[in-house]
Amino acid sequence: MMEFKKYLLAIILISGLLIACSKNENKADNERQNETKEGIIVLSKEAIEKINLKYVTAEIKPLNGFLKVPAVIITNQNNEALVGPLIQGRVRKVFVNVGDYVKTGQALMQIEGLEIAQLKANYLKAKANLDFAEQEYKRQKILFEQNIGSKKKLSNRKGRIRKSLSRIPC
């Protein structure tokens, strides 16, 4: 008889557990059925009350405050161009600002550097030599016309003009 009571008690406990588990499965099935294929979840009135969910109608209002979000800004590579000078130097003056529209051939900046200074110095030196050679030629021409100077010196001065012209960069 004692064994019979033990078996009966065991059967009652097992059936109680099975009934309790089946109730939990039914709840889970009900919640799954409330989900639709579109990803919308429908909550029952009991669930809304249980989580103390409150809702209001959406309105258009000015946004107060700010939202701080980490982000990376990437430019559109198709609307971007890299420009660079043909010579090295220091930017002396910038004629345009970021975002300005520019045209082909428009000056963007003024560059000054060692190469530019050297080219400028060479040009001024060659120009000064040319001016001096032209003055010497004119003086020798006047002296030759007065039969005071020689034709050799006049030809020599003319050669110096040509030599000075060849040293002036284009």
C-alpha positions, 0 to 999 in steps of 0.5 A: 500500500505504501508503494502504491501511495508513492506511485500515485504521488509520483504520477500526480507530480509528473502530471502537474509538471506536464500541465504547467509546462503545457501552459507555458508553451501555450503562452509562448505560442500565443505571443508568436502568433501575435507577431506578423510576417511584416515584423509588427508585434501586436500586444494584448491589453494584458501585456500593455498593462503589465509593462505599463506602456503609454502612447501618444499621437505623433505631433510636429514640434521643434526639436529641443536639445541635441543628439550626439552620435559617432559618425564618419563623413565620406565625400562623394569621390565623383565630385572631387578633384585633387589639384596641386602646383607644378612647382614647390613653394609657399602659398602666399595668397588664396583667391577662393574658399572651400565650396566655391565654384571655379572655372577652368584656368581660374587662379586659385592661389598665389605661390611663392617659393625658392624656385620662383624667386630663383627664376625671377632673379635669373630673369631680372639679371638676364634683362639687365644684361640685355639692356646693358648690351643694347646700350653698348650696341647703340653707343658703338653704332654711333661711334662707328657712324662717326668713323671713331669706332671699329666694325669689329666692336660693333659686331661684338656688341651685336653678338652680346645682344643675341647672347643676352636674348638667349638667356631670357627665359620665355 
